[in-house]
Amino acid sequence: MKITMAELARKCGYSKATVSRALADDPRVKPETKELIMAMAEEYNYQPHAVASNLARRRTKTIGLLFPRAPRTIADPYFLEYLHGVSETLFEHGFSLLIPQAKRKRGTETIAQLVAHSRVDGIILTEPLLEDQRIELLRESGVPFVFLGSTIDPEVSWVDGDNRGGAFEAIRLLGSLGHRRIAVITGDPGLVSTEKRLKGYYDGLAALDIEPRSDWVWPGDFTRQGGYEAVKSHLPQIREGGVTAIFACNDLMAIGGIQALTEAGISIPEEISIMGFDGIEVGQFLSPPLTTVQQPVFRLGQEVARVLLAQIEDGDQPVQITLPVQMINEGNTIGPISAGK
């Protein structure tokens, strides 16, 4: 039976990063440690991953930066601000960025190409999945990596905003205005961030002693069009008073929802309240400005870059950072529940 690098690391009593370096004859690994790991690898017939065997152990001073699959792209205002933080920090340390063309599928082909051709010293990824095949591939390759967004794997480095806590506070805020029938527009299925923000929504309902209902959960995909379609398809429910407030799990979906409400002649916040999550700059230019849970997006990019640079230098231990979020523009697109509702 083939043994993985993770299993070999456990048997040796060292981290995967140390094992990877020892197998690559990295001078940073003590000779006695290297000798033990090589002996254990031979004993257990460890076979390196194909892409790992092709990895040249020289610095390229280049970082691979991967963005989400379509329909979300680098054109998303959130990712543009995040990219600013990443690039500024990397450039300050003499690194350049390589951004491969995004593919529609969530496969590992792009990562394999980056690693196999020794094109990068590290990789930054976004939007961890609940079941993410990219993680094991990167572990096997020995290439340092970090996620924007928390993972369910405790041994992966990541930087994230407080998704669950921020969603919880959003629902509590709406509840303080008298809203008891609060809908949520969810994010793309399968993402950790979608799961956490939805859990925060349920936490908020529980804190308000509100029984959740399935017809308050509207599927979305983190895009403006997704928010537009979610609200448009539930206009009868809104008009009948079945929902008095909407929490969209990101700002783009909130903006799409506002468009659908405006087209339907439903006034905001007089007839319905709506708010988002992320705090992208474009939301401030709406009239009225979007009420939202603001993440420190630029700082998220900075911290992701710093964590990766530390991993490249000596990244034996995973680093996981959660940054606080804050409510902004309260009282703009949300308000007290209207009389009669």
N, C-alpha and C positions, 0 to 999 in steps of 0.2 A: 504493500500500500504506500502510495506517495505521501511523503511528509511535507508539510508547508513550512514556510519560514517562521510563522507564528508558533507552530508546534516545536520547531527546532529551538527557538528562542526560549520557550518555557522549559525545555529539557536542559538547556545550558544555564539557565538562571540569569540571562541577560536580556536587555531590550532588543526589539527587532532591529532598531537602528544600529546598535552595536554589532549584532550578528551580520547585518548587511555589510557593514564596513570591514569586519574581519574577513568575510568571504571575498571582498574586493581588494584585500591586502592594503587597507588604509593605514598609513603610518600613525594615525591618532590612536589606534587600538594597541594596547600593551602586548608585547610578544607572547607572554604566557596566556593571556586571554585569547589571542588569535589562535594559538596552538590548540587550546582546549576546544574552541568552536570548530576548527577545521577537523579535529579528530571526531567530534560528535557528528558533524555533517557526513563524514565518511562512514561512521558506524551505522547511521540511520539512512544512508543512501539518499541524502538530500539532493534534489535536482532543482537548480534555480529556474525561475520562470524565464521563458524565452526572451521576453523583453529585458529582463534584468541582466541576462548574460551579455546582452549587446550594449549595456550602459557603460560608457567611457567615464572614468573617474577624474575628469578634468573639469574645471570651472568654465562655464560659458558666459557667466554674468548675465544670464537671460532667465526670466521667469515666465512660465506659461500661465496665461489667465483664461479660464474657461467661463463662458456665460451660459445662461439657460437655453434650453431648446426653444424653437419657435412655438407659439406666437410671441413669447417674451424674448426681447433682443436687447442689444446694447443701446438701442434707441429709447428704451424705458428710462424716464427721468431718474428713477431711483438708482439704476445701475450707472448712469452717467456721473452722478455725484459720488457714488462709491468708487468708480474708476479714478476719479480725480484724487481721492485720498490714497488709493493704492499706488498710482503712478508717481505722485509727488514724493512719497516715502521711498519707493524703490530707486527713483532717479537720484535722490540725495545720497544713496549708498552705492551709486555707480552701476546699478542694474538696469537693464532694459526689459521691455515687455514684448511677449509674443502672444498675439490673440488669434488663435485658429478660427477658421470659418465655422460658425455654429451649424450643427446638424439637427434635423428634426427629431431624430431618435436619441434616447438617453443611453446610448451604448458606450462602449469603452474604446472604440476605434481611435478617436482623436488622442486619448491618453496614451494608448499603445504606440502610436506614431511618434509622439513627442518623446517618449522614454526610449524607444528602440533606436532612434537616431541621435540620441544624446544631445538633444537640442536645448534642453533647459536644466537649470540647477534645482528647480523646485516648481511646484504647480499650485495655483490657487483655484479653488472650485467654488461654485455657488449652489444654493438650494439642495442641501442633503435630502436624500430619499429615505423613507422608512426602511426600505430594502435596497441598499446601494452597492451595486457590484463594483463600482469604481474603487471602493476602499481597499478591497483585497488585492486588486491589481496593483495599486500604488504601493501597498505594503510589500508585495513580492518584488517590486522593482527596486525598492530601496530609495526611491526619490522622495525627498521631503515634500510634504503637502499640508495644506490647511484649508478649511472650509469657511466661507461666509455663511453662517447659519449652524446651529447646533446639530449634532448627530446623536443617534441613540447608542452609538458605540463609545464606550468610556475611554478608549485608548486612542482617539482621534483628536487632533488639535482643531479648534474652531474659535470663531469670534461671532457673537450674536447680540442682538438687542433682546430685551425682556419681552418676548412675544406673549407668553401666557399672562404675565403680570399686567402688561399694557392692555390686553384685551379685557381682562378682569376689571381694570379701572374704568375703561370705556363704558362697560355695561353698568357699573355702579353709578357713573355720572348720569347716564340716561335715566336710571332708576330714581336718582335724586330729583329729577325734573318731573316725576310722576308717571313715567312710561312703564307699562307692565307687559306690553305686547311688542317685543323687540325681535326683529328678524336679523339674521346674519347672512352675509354673502360670503361663502367660503372660498378658499384658494384652490389651487391646482391639486387634485387628489394625489396622494402618495408622498407629498412633501412633509418633512418634519415641521416646517413653519405653519403649514395648513393645520396640522394636528394640534400644535401648541396654541394657536390663536383660537381654534374652535374650543379647546379645553378651557381657555380663559373666558370665553363667552359663557360656557356652562357654569364655570365657577361664579361668574357674576350673577347669573340667574339664581343660583343656589343661595348666594349671599342676600339676594333680594326676596328669597322665599317664593320664587316664581317657578312653576312647573314647566319644564321645557316641552316644546311641541315640534313635531317633525315638519309641520307646514311653515315653521319660522326659519328653517334651514334651507337657504337657496344656494344651489351649486354655482360656483364661479370658477375663474381660472387665473386670477390676478391681472387680467387685462381690462382696458376701458370697455371694450366690446362685451366682455363677459359680464361686467357690472350692468351695462345697459340692458342686455338680454334678461338678466336675472330680475331686474326691477320691472321691465316691460311685461314680462310674463306673469307678474304678480300684481298688476295694477288693480284688478277687481278686489283682491284681498285688501289692498291699501285703501281704496275708495270706501269699502264697507266697514272700515275701522278695525279690521282683523289685525293690522299692524300699525303702530303709531310711530315707530322709530326703526331705523336700519343701521346696523353696524357692518360696514364693508371691511373685509380683512386686508385691504390695502387702498391707497388713495386713488389709484387709477380706476378701480371698480367703483369707488364712491363717486368719482367724476362721471363715469358712464351712467351710474344710477341717477345722478342729478340731471343729466341730459334727458333721460327717459321721463323723469318726473316733470321737468319743464315742458317737454313736448305734450304731456298729458294735461297740462294746466294745473298741476298740483303745486301749491306754494310751499316753499321751504324757508323757515322752519314752522310757519304758521299751521300748516296742515299735516306735515310729517317732518320728523327730524332725521338727519342722516350724517354719519361721520365715517372717517376712514382710519387708516393706520399707515405710517411711514413718515409723514411730514415732508413730502417732496415740495420743492419750491413752487411748482406750478399751481398747487392748491391755494397758495396765498393770493393769487391773482384772480381767483373766482370772485363773484359778487353775489352773496357775501363770501369771504374767505372760508375755506373748508375747515371745519372742526375735525381734529385728528389727533392720533397718538403719534408723537414725533420721535423717530429714532435718530441718533447722531450718525447719520449715514456717512458723512465725510470721515468722521473719526473711526467708524467701522472699517473703512478702507485702509486707514492708517494702521490700525491695530492688526488687521489681517496681514499686511505687509511686514510689520515688525515681528509678528509671531513666526512667519515663514523664514525670515532672515535668521532668527534665533535657531530655528529648526535646522537650517542649513549648516550653521556653525557647530552646534552641539545639541541636537534635538532628540535626546534619549527619552525624555518624558513629555507626554502630551500637555499642551497648554490650552485651557478652556476659559474664555472670558465672556461674561455677560454684561453688557452696558445698560445703564438705566434709560428709560424712556420718559417722556413728559407729555401732558395734554396741552395743546395750543389752540387758540382761536375759539375758546369756549363761548357759547352764546351766539355763534354766527349761523352755522347750518343746523344747530340743535336748539331747542327751546322747550318750555313747559308744554305739557300735553294740552291740546286745545279743549275748550269746553265741550262737553257732550261726548267725549271719547273716554 
